[in-house]
Amino acid sequence: MKYPSSQPWHYINLEAVFEDLQAIPNGLTESEAKLRFEQIGANSLPRQSGLSCWQILLR
């Protein structure tokens, strides 16, 4: 599957998603998860700097 797809993401067949991610419904094995972590890094979003919701509210 190539991204971006011409289909909206929620229309993509579940089996196609697993194939594209090289995963299985039960999740990755511990060794595969470790390998992907070493190759790709943590599955996390970068923190954004700026004002928090509370800081904006208290202004």
Distance bins in CASP14 RR format, pairs under 12 A and 6 or more apart:
PFRMAT RR
TARGET T0000
AUTHOR 0000-0000-0000
RMODE 2
METHOD distances of the structure
MODEL  1
1 7 0 0 0 0 1 0 0 0 0 0 0
1 9 0 0 0 0 0 1 0 0 0 0 0
1 11 0 0 0 0 0 1 0 0 0 0 0
1 12 1 0 0 1 0 0 0 0 0 0 0
1 13 0 0 0 0 1 0 0 0 0 0 0
1 15 0 0 0 0 0 1 0 0 0 0 0
1 16 1 0 1 0 0 0 0 0 0 0 0
1 17 1 0 0 1 0 0 0 0 0 0 0
1 18 0 0 0 0 0 1 0 0 0 0 0
1 19 1 0 0 1 0 0 0 0 0 0 0
1 20 1 0 1 0 0 0 0 0 0 0 0
1 21 0 0 0 0 1 0 0 0 0 0 0
1 22 0 0 0 0 0 1 0 0 0 0 0
2 12 0 0 0 0 0 1 0 0 0 0 0
2 16 0 0 0 0 0 1 0 0 0 0 0
2 20 0 0 0 0 1 0 0 0 0 0 0
3 9 0 0 0 0 1 0 0 0 0 0 0
3 12 0 0 0 0 0 1 0 0 0 0 0
3 16 0 0 0 0 0 1 0 0 0 0 0
3 17 0 0 0 0 0 1 0 0 0 0 0
3 20 0 0 0 0 1 0 0 0 0 0 0
3 21 0 0 0 0 0 1 0 0 0 0 0
4 12 0 0 0 0 0 1 0 0 0 0 0
5 11 0 0 0 0 1 0 0 0 0 0 0
5 12 1 0 0 1 0 0 0 0 0 0 0
5 13 0 0 0 0 0 1 0 0 0 0 0
5 16 0 0 0 0 1 0 0 0 0 0 0
5 17 0 0 0 0 0 1 0 0 0 0 0
5 20 0 0 0 0 1 0 0 0 0 0 0
6 12 0 0 0 0 0 1 0 0 0 0 0
7 13 0 0 0 0 1 0 0 0 0 0 0
7 16 0 0 0 0 1 0 0 0 0 0 0
7 17 0 0 0 0 0 1 0 0 0 0 0
9 16 0 0 0 0 0 1 0 0 0 0 0
9 17 0 0 0 0 1 0 0 0 0 0 0
9 20 0 0 0 0 0 1 0 0 0 0 0
10 17 0 0 0 0 0 1 0 0 0 0 0
11 17 0 0 0 0 0 1 0 0 0 0 0
12 18 0 0 0 0 0 1 0 0 0 0 0
12 19 0 0 0 0 0 1 0 0 0 0 0
12 20 0 0 0 0 1 0 0 0 0 0 0
12 21 0 0 0 0 0 1 0 0 0 0 0
13 19 0 0 0 0 1 0 0 0 0 0 0
13 20 0 0 0 0 0 1 0 0 0 0 0
14 20 0 0 0 0 0 1 0 0 0 0 0
14 21 0 0 0 0 0 1 0 0 0 0 0
14 23 0 0 0 0 0 1 0 0 0 0 0
14 24 0 0 0 0 0 1 0 0 0 0 0
14 25 0 0 0 0 1 0 0 0 0 0 0
15 21 0 0 0 0 0 1 0 0 0 0 0
15 23 0 0 0 0 0 1 0 0 0 0 0
15 24 0 0 0 0 0 1 0 0 0 0 0
15 25 0 0 0 0 1 0 0 0 0 0 0
16 23 0 0 0 0 0 1 0 0 0 0 0
17 23 0 0 0 0 1 0 0 0 0 0 0
17 24 0 0 0 0 0 1 0 0 0 0 0
17 25 0 0 0 0 0 1 0 0 0 0 0
18 24 1 0 0 1 0 0 0 0 0 0 0
18 25 1 0 0 1 0 0 0 0 0 0 0
18 26 0 0 0 0 0 1 0 0 0 0 0
18 27 0 0 0 0 1 0 0 0 0 0 0
18 28 0 0 0 0 0 1 0 0 0 0 0
19 25 0 0 0 0 0 1 0 0 0 0 0
21 27 0 0 0 0 1 0 0 0 0 0 0
21 28 0 0 0 0 1 0 0 0 0 0 0
21 32 0 0 0 0 0 1 0 0 0 0 0
21 36 0 0 0 0 1 0 0 0 0 0 0
21 40 0 0 0 0 0 1 0 0 0 0 0
21 43 0 0 0 0 0 1 0 0 0 0 0
22 28 0 0 0 0 1 0 0 0 0 0 0
22 29 0 0 0 0 0 1 0 0 0 0 0
22 32 0 0 0 0 1 0 0 0 0 0 0
22 35 0 0 0 0 0 1 0 0 0 0 0
22 36 0 0 0 0 1 0 0 0 0 0 0
22 39 0 0 0 0 0 1 0 0 0 0 0
22 40 0 0 0 0 0 1 0 0 0 0 0
23 29 0 0 0 0 0 1 0 0 0 0 0
23 32 0 0 0 0 1 0 0 0 0 0 0
23 33 0 0 0 0 0 1 0 0 0 0 0
23 36 0 0 0 0 1 0 0 0 0 0 0
24 32 0 0 0 0 1 0 0 0 0 0 0
26 32 0 0 0 0 0 1 0 0 0 0 0
27 33 0 0 0 0 1 0 0 0 0 0 0
27 36 0 0 0 0 0 1 0 0 0 0 0
28 34 0 0 0 0 1 0 0 0 0 0 0
28 35 0 0 0 0 1 0 0 0 0 0 0
28 36 1 0 0 1 0 0 0 0 0 0 0
28 37 0 0 0 0 1 0 0 0 0 0 0
28 40 0 0 0 0 0 1 0 0 0 0 0
28 43 0 0 0 0 0 1 0 0 0 0 0
29 35 0 0 0 0 1 0 0 0 0 0 0
29 36 0 0 0 0 0 1 0 0 0 0 0
30 36 0 0 0 0 0 1 0 0 0 0 0
30 37 0 0 0 0 0 1 0 0 0 0 0
31 37 0 0 0 0 0 1 0 0 0 0 0
31 38 0 0 0 0 0 1 0 0 0 0 0
32 38 0 0 0 0 0 1 0 0 0 0 0
32 39 0 0 0 0 0 1 0 0 0 0 0
32 40 0 0 0 0 0 1 0 0 0 0 0
33 39 0 0 0 0 0 1 0 0 0 0 0
33 40 0 0 0 0 0 1 0 0 0 0 0
33 41 0 0 0 0 0 1 0 0 0 0 0
33 42 0 0 0 0 0 1 0 0 0 0 0
33 43 0 0 0 0 1 0 0 0 0 0 0
34 40 0 0 0 0 0 1 0 0 0 0 0
34 41 0 0 0 0 0 1 0 0 0 0 0
35 41 0 0 0 0 0 1 0 0 0 0 0
36 42 0 0 0 0 0 1 0 0 0 0 0
36 43 0 0 0 0 1 0 0 0 0 0 0
37 43 0 0 0 0 1 0 0 0 0 0 0
37 44 0 0 0 0 0 1 0 0 0 0 0
49 55 0 0 0 0 0 1 0 0 0 0 0
50 56 0 0 0 0 1 0 0 0 0 0 0
51 57 0 0 0 0 1 0 0 0 0 0 0
51 58 0 0 0 0 1 0 0 0 0 0 0
51 59 1 0 0 1 0 0 0 0 0 0 0
52 58 0 0 0 0 1 0 0 0 0 0 0
52 59 0 0 0 0 0 1 0 0 0 0 0
53 59 0 0 0 0 0 1 0 0 0 0 0
END
